[in-house]
C-alpha cells in the first residue's frame, strides 16, 4: 500500500504550526530557569541562554525547511538522515527515538502532568504506592497514583489519536491556543501586575555578574565567580534545560505525509512556530525577573528571598503567581501546567508514531507498524509507542533518560543539517520549492554552535553525554541483526 493510499492529508498551516508550538511548550519553561540561574548566576546571562537556545532552534528550523519541502514524506527527520547518510544512520535515529527520545519525553511530560495534578488532588502522589515491584539502582519500579495517572493520560491520548487525524489535531489546536493564552497571561502579570521596583533594580545592578552556585543534597557547596571562557562553559552546560524546553519542534516533519501542501506549509510552520516560542520564552523570563530577584537564599522559607535560583522545587512560575495571588497561585499554575503538558503530549504522541510507520515501510521496524486502520492512521505504531512510554513511566528512570539523550539529540540535529550540504551535492537536480535561508552560512553556523555545545557538555556534564552516546551505539548491532532477518 502506498503512502498516498495509507495516510490522509488533513493538516493545514494552522494545524502544523500548532503541532510545532504545542510540542515545544511543555513544563520546562515554568521550571528550568532555576537551574539555569544557578549555573550562570546573572539575569543577563539567563536571558542570553534562552536567546541562544531560541536562535539555534530557529536556525535549525530554517534549514529543515528545505529538507521538508524536498522530501515531504512520513517520517521526516528519519527520511532526511536515511537519504543523506544511508539506512544505518536513519535506523540509529529511529532506534534512539523509539527507545528514549520520543517515548522518554512522552513519559516525562505525562508524569509532569500527573505531578501538577497532585497539587490540586493530593491523592495523586509518587509516595502513594499501589504496587512496588522492586528497585533498579536508585529507582523504585512499580505503580503509584502519580505514574498511574501518567499512564492513563498516555493511553487516553493514544486512543484519541487512533480515531483519526481530525481528532488528534482538534485536541492539539485547542490546547495549544489555551497554553499560549496562559503564557501571555503570565507575561502580562509579571510585567505589569506583579512588577516589583526593588527587585528590578537589584537584578539590573547584578545584570552581568556571572557565578555558578554548586548545590548538593539541598545545600550550596560553593559559589564560583565566572569570567572569560568560564562563562561560555557555564552557558553551554546550562543549556540542557533550555534546549529540551525548546525541543520537539521537528515533530511536524514526522507527519509530512499528512500535511496539506507540505512543500509550503511545513517550512512555514517550522519558522513561525519556533519564532513564536522563542519570543514567548524570552518574555516569560523577563516577567520572572520583574517579580523575583535572581539571587536567592536556599535556606529561606520566604518566596521572594528564595529568588529564581532557589524557587521551591524549581517552580519559578508558581512562585511568581503566589506573590501575585497568594496561596491560590500554586493552584492556578498547576492548572496551567496541566493544560500545557497534556497538549504537549498530544503532539508528541501524534507525531512519533509516523516515524515507526516510515521505518516499517523500509523494513527497519516491526512490519505491522506500517498498517493503518480505517481512520487512516498508523494504529499499531501508536499502540507500541504507548506501551513502551507507559513502561518507562513505571520504571521511574524517564527523567534521567531524557538527560542522557540531549547529546544524542544534538548530534542527530547536526547530522541532519550536514545532510543538507550532502544532498545539495548528491541530488542537485531534485526540486527544492524552499531553500534554506542564508545557505551555506546559516546552516554552517548551526553546525558550529551545536557542535560547540556538544563538546561543552562532554567536558562539563559527562554524565549527561556518555550514556546517550552508548544508547545510540547499542543500535548498531541491532541494525545489522535486523538487516539480516529482513527478507
C-alpha positions in Angstrom: 0.0 0.0 0.0 1.4 3.4 -1.0 1.7 6.3 1.4 -1.0 8.3 -0.5 -3.4 5.4 -0.1 -2.5 4.9 3.6 -2.3 8.4 5.0 -4.8 11.3 4.8 -3.5 14.8 4.2 -5.5 16.8 6.7 -3.1 19.2 8.4 -3.2 22.8 7.2 -0.7 25.6 8.1 -2.5 26.4 11.3 -2.7 22.8 12.4 1.0 22.3 11.5 2.1 25.4 13.4 0.0 24.2 16.4 2.0 20.9 16.4 5.3 22.8 16.4 4.3 25.2 19.2 2.3 22.7 21.2 5.0 20.1 21.1 7.7 22.6 22.1 5.8 24.1 25.1 5.5 21.6 28.0 6.5 22.2 31.6 10.1 23.2 31.1 9.6 27.0 30.7 7.9 27.0 34.1 10.7 25.2 35.9 14.2 25.1 34.3 15.1 28.8 34.7 16.0 28.0 38.3 18.8 25.6 37.3 20.0 27.9 34.5 20.1 30.8 37.1 22.2 28.7 39.5 24.6 27.8 36.7 25.2 31.3 35.1 24.3 33.4 38.2 23.1 36.6 36.5 19.9 38.0 34.9 21.7 39.0 31.7 23.3 35.6 31.1 20.0 33.8 32.0 18.3 35.7 29.1 21.3 35.0 26.9 20.9 31.3 27.4 17.3 31.4 26.4 18.1 33.6 23.5 20.9 31.4 22.2 18.6 28.3 22.5 15.9 30.0 20.6 18.2 31.3 17.8 19.8 27.9 17.4 16.4 26.3 17.2 15.1 28.8 14.7 18.2 28.5 12.6 17.8 24.7 12.5 14.1 25.1 11.6 15.1 27.4 8.6 17.5 24.6 7.4 15.0 21.8 8.0 12.5 23.7 5.8 14.5 22.9 2.7 14.7 19.2 3.6 11.0 19.1 4.4 10.0 20.7 1.2 12.3 18.5 -0.8 11.1 15.2 0.9 7.5 15.7 2.1 7.1 12.1 3.3 6.0 10.5 6.6 9.0 10.0 8.9 10.5 13.5 8.4 14.0 13.6 10.0 14.4 9.8 9.8 13.9 10.1 6.0 16.4 13.0 5.7 19.1 11.1 7.6 18.4 7.9 5.5 18.7 9.8 2.2 21.8 11.7 3.4 23.8 9.0 5.2 22.1 5.7 4.4 19.8 3.4 6.2 22.1 2.6 9.2 22.2 6.2 10.4 18.5 6.5 9.7 17.9 3.4 11.8 20.1 4.7 14.7 18.0 7.8 14.8 14.7 5.8 14.8 16.1 3.4 17.4 17.0 6.2 19.7 13.8 8.0 19.1 11.7 4.9 20.0 13.7 3.7 22.9 14.4 7.0 24.6 13.9 10.4 22.9 10.2 10.3 21.9 8.9 7.7 24.4 11.0 9.1 27.2 9.7 12.6 26.5 6.1 11.3 26.5 6.7 9.6 29.9 8.4 12.6 31.4 5.7 15.0 30.2 2.9 12.6 31.4 4.5 12.4 34.8 4.8 16.2 34.9 1.0 16.4 34.1 0.3 14.0 37.0 2.7 15.7 39.4 0.9 19.0 39.0 -2.4 17.3 39.2 -1.2 16.2 42.6 -1.0 19.9 43.7 -4.8 20.1 43.3 -5.6 16.4 44.2 -3.1 15.3 46.9 -4.2 11.7 46.4 -2.1 11.8 43.2 1.4 11.4 44.6 4.6 9.5 43.9 4.7 8.3 47.5 1.1 6.9 47.4 2.1 3.4 46.2 -0.4 0.8 44.8 2.2 -1.8 43.9 6.0 -1.9 44.4 7.7 -4.3 42.1 11.4 -3.7 43.1 14.3 -1.4 42.8 16.6 -0.6 39.9 19.6 1.2 41.4 18.1 4.4 42.9 14.8 3.9 41.2 11.7 2.1 42.5 9.8 0.1 39.9 6.1 -0.1 40.5 2.8 1.6 40.3 1.8 4.7 42.4 -1.1 7.1 41.9 1.2 9.6 40.1 2.5 7.3 37.4 -0.9 5.6 37.2 -2.4 8.9 36.1 0.6 9.5 33.8 -0.1 6.1 32.1 -3.8 6.8 31.9 -3.2 10.1 30.2 -0.9 8.4 27.6 -3.4 5.7 26.9 -6.2 8.3 26.6 -4.3 10.5 24.1 -3.2 7.4 22.1 -6.8 6.2 21.9 -7.9 9.6 20.7 -5.2 9.6 18.0 -6.2 6.2 16.8 -9.6 7.7 15.9 -8.2 9.7 13.1 -6.1 12.8 12.3 -9.1 15.1 12.8 -9.5 14.0 16.4 -5.8 14.4 17.2 -5.5 17.9 15.6 -8.6 19.1 17.4 -7.0 18.3 20.7 -3.7 19.9 19.6 -5.3 23.1 18.3 -7.5 23.7 21.4 -4.7 23.0 23.9 -2.0 25.0 22.0 -4.3 28.1 21.9 -5.1 27.7 25.6 -1.5 27.4 26.7 -0.4 30.4 24.6 -3.1 32.5 26.2 -1.9 31.2 29.6 1.7 32.1 28.8 0.7 35.6 27.7 -1.2 35.9 30.9 1.9 35.1 32.9 3.9 37.6 30.9 1.3 40.3 31.5 1.0 39.6 35.2 4.8 39.7 35.7 5.4 42.8 33.6 2.5 44.9 34.8 0.7 43.5 37.9 3.5 41.8 40.0 6.3 44.1 38.9 8.5 45.0 41.9 10.7 48.1 41.6 13.2 46.9 44.2 13.5 43.5 42.5 14.0 45.1 39.1 16.7 47.4 40.5 18.5 44.6 42.2 18.5 42.4 39.1 19.8 45.3 36.9 22.6 46.0 39.4 23.9 42.4 39.0 22.9 42.0 35.4 26.2 40.6 34.1 27.8 39.3 37.3 28.2 35.7 36.4 28.6 32.9 39.0 28.0 29.2 39.3 26.2 28.0 42.5 27.1 24.4 43.1 24.4 22.6 45.1 24.4 19.1 46.6 21.8 17.5 48.8 19.9 20.7 49.2 22.9 22.8 50.3 25.2 25.2 48.5 28.7 23.6 48.4 30.4 26.5 46.6 29.8 29.6 44.6 32.3 30.1 41.7 32.7 33.6 40.2 32.9 33.3 36.4 34.6 35.3 33.7 36.0 34.9 30.2 35.9 31.3 28.8 34.4 30.1 32.1 31.2 32.0 31.3 31.0 30.2 27.9 31.4 26.9 29.6 28.6 27.7 32.1 26.3 28.8 29.3 26.8 25.6 27.4 26.3 23.5 30.5 23.1 25.4 31.4 21.6 24.9 28.0 20.5 21.3 28.7 17.2 22.6 30.2 16.6 25.4 27.7 17.3 23.2 24.7 14.9 20.5 26.0 12.3 23.2 26.6 12.7 24.2 23.0 12.9 20.7 21.6 10.3 18.7 19.7 9.9 21.4 17.0 11.0 18.9 14.4 7.9 16.6 15.1 5.9 18.3 12.4 8.3 16.8 9.9 7.3 13.3 11.1 3.7 14.0 9.9 4.7 15.3 6.5 2.7 12.6 4.8 -0.5 14.1 6.3 0.2 17.8 5.7 -1.7 19.7 3.0 0.7 21.3 0.6 3.7 20.1 2.7 6.3 21.8 0.4 5.0 25.2 1.6 3.3 24.5 4.9 6.0 22.6 6.7 8.7 25.1 6.2 6.3 28.0 7.2 5.1 26.1 10.3 8.7 25.5 11.4 9.7 29.1 11.0 6.5 30.6 12.6 6.3 28.1 15.4 10.0 28.3 16.6 10.0 32.1 16.3 6.8 32.4 18.4 8.1 30.1 21.1 11.5 31.8 21.2 9.8 35.3 21.7 7.4 33.9 24.3 10.1 32.2 26.3 12.2 35.4 26.5 9.2 37.4 27.6 8.3 34.9 30.2 11.8 35.0 31.7 11.8 38.8 31.7 8.5 38.7 33.6 10.1 36.4 36.1 12.9 38.9 36.6 10.4 41.7 37.2 8.9 39.8 40.1 11.7 37.7 41.6 15.3 38.5 42.3 17.7 36.1 40.5 19.8 35.5 43.6 18.2 33.7 46.4 18.8 32.1 49.8 18.3 28.3 49.6 17.5 28.2 53.3 14.8 30.8 53.3 11.2 30.0 53.5 10.1 33.3 52.0 9.2 33.2 48.3 10.9 36.4 47.3 14.1 35.7 49.4 14.5 32.3 47.7 14.5 34.1 44.3 14.7 32.4 40.9 17.8 30.4 41.8 16.1 28.5 44.7 12.4 28.7 44.0 10.6 25.9 45.8 11.1 22.7 43.7 12.4 25.0 40.9 8.8 26.1 40.2 9.6 29.7 39.2 6.3 30.4 37.6 4.4 29.1 40.6 6.5 31.5 42.9 5.5 34.4 40.6 1.8 33.6 40.8 2.0 33.0 44.6 3.4 36.5 45.1 0.5 38.0 42.9 -2.4 35.7 44.0 -1.2 34.4 47.4 -1.9 30.7 48.2 -4.1 30.2 45.2 -1.2 31.0 42.9 0.1 27.4 43.1 -3.3 26.1 42.1 -3.6 28.4 39.2 -0.1 27.5 37.9 -0.8 23.8 38.4 -3.8 24.1 36.1 -1.8 26.0 33.5 0.9 23.3 33.5 -1.6 20.5 33.3 -3.1 22.2 30.2 0.4 22.7 28.8 1.7 19.2 29.3 -1.5 17.5 28.2 -1.4 19.4 24.9 2.3 18.9 24.5 2.0 15.1 24.8 -0.8 15.0 22.3 1.5 16.5 19.6 4.4 14.2 20.5 2.2 11.1 20.6 0.6 12.0 17.3 3.9 12.7 15.5 6.2 10.0 16.8 4.2 7.0 15.5 4.7 8.3 11.9 8.5 7.6 12.2 8.0 4.0 13.2 5.5 3.7 10.3 8.1 5.0 7.9 10.8 2.7 9.3 8.4 -0.3 8.9 7.9 0.7 5.3 11.7 0.4 4.9 11.8 -3.0 6.7 13.6 -1.5 9.6 10.9 -1.9 12.2 8.2 -4.4 13.0 6.2 -4.9 9.8 2.8 -4.5 11.5 3.8 -0.9 12.4 3.1 0.2 8.8 -0.5 -1.0 9.0 -3.2 1.7 9.2 -6.7 1.5 10.5 -10.0 2.6 9.0 -9.3 6.1 10.1 -6.1 6.3 8.0 -3.7 6.5 11.0 -0.9 4.0 12.0 -2.7 2.5 14.9 -0.2 -0.3 15.7 2.7 2.2 15.8 0.7 4.4 18.2 0.0 1.4 20.4 3.6 0.2 20.5 4.7 3.7 21.4 2.1 3.9 24.1 3.2 0.6 25.7 6.9 1.5 25.9 6.2 5.0 27.1 3.9 3.6 29.8 6.6 1.1 30.9 9.1 4.0 31.2 6.6 5.8 33.5 6.6 2.7 35.8 10.4 2.4 35.7 11.0 5.8 37.3 14.0 6.4 35.1 12.4 8.6 32.4 13.8 11.9 33.6 17.3 10.6 33.6 16.8 9.0 30.2 16.0 12.5 28.9 19.1 13.9 30.5 21.2 11.2 28.8 19.9 11.8 25.3 20.4 15.6 25.0 23.9 14.9 23.5 22.4 12.3 21.1 19.6 14.7 20.1 22.2 17.4 19.2 24.3 15.0 17.2 21.3 13.9 15.1 20.4 17.6 14.5 24.0 18.3 13.4 24.0 15.3 11.1 20.6 16.3 9.6 21.9 19.8 8.8 25.1 18.3 7.4 22.8 16.2 5.2 21.6 19.4 3.7 25.1 20.0 2.3 25.4 16.4 1.2 22.1 16.4 -0.7 23.0 19.7 -2.4 26.0 17.8 -3.9 24.5 14.3 -4.5 21.0 15.4 -5.6 21.4 18.8 -7.2 18.5 18.4 -9.6 15.8 17.5 -7.1 13.1 20.1 -6.9 13.6 22.4 -3.9 10.5 24.6 -3.5 12.1 26.2 -0.5 15.8 26.7 0.0 17.5 27.2 3.4 17.8 30.9 4.2 21.5 32.1 4.1 22.9 28.8 2.8 25.6 27.8 3.3 26.4 30.3 6.1 23.4 30.0 8.4 23.3 26.1 8.3 27.0 26.1 8.9 26.5 28.4 11.9 24.1 25.9 13.4 26.5 23.0 12.9 29.3 25.0 14.5 27.1 26.2 17.5 25.5 22.8 18.2 28.9 21.1 17.9 30.5 23.5 20.4 27.6 22.9 22.8 28.0 19.2 22.4 31.8 19.4 23.2 31.0 21.7 26.1 28.5 19.1 27.5 31.1 16.4 27.1 33.5 18.4 29.3 31.2 19.9 31.9 28.4 17.4 32.1 29.8 14.0 31.1 27.1 12.1 33.0 24.6 13.6 30.5 26.5 12.7 27.4 28.2 9.3 27.5 25.1 7.3 28.4 23.3 8.9 25.5 26.1 8.0 23.2 26.1 4.4 24.4 22.3 4.2 23.8 22.9 5.2 20.1 25.9 2.8 19.7 23.8 -0.1 21.0 21.6 0.4 18.0 24.5 -0.6 15.6 24.5 -4.3 16.2 20.7 -4.3 16.4 20.6 -2.7 12.9 22.7 -5.5 11.4 20.7 -8.2 13.1 17.6 -6.6 11.8 19.1 -6.3 8.3 19.9 -10.0 8.2 16.4 -11.0 9.2 14.8 -8.9 6.5 13.5 -11.0 3.6 
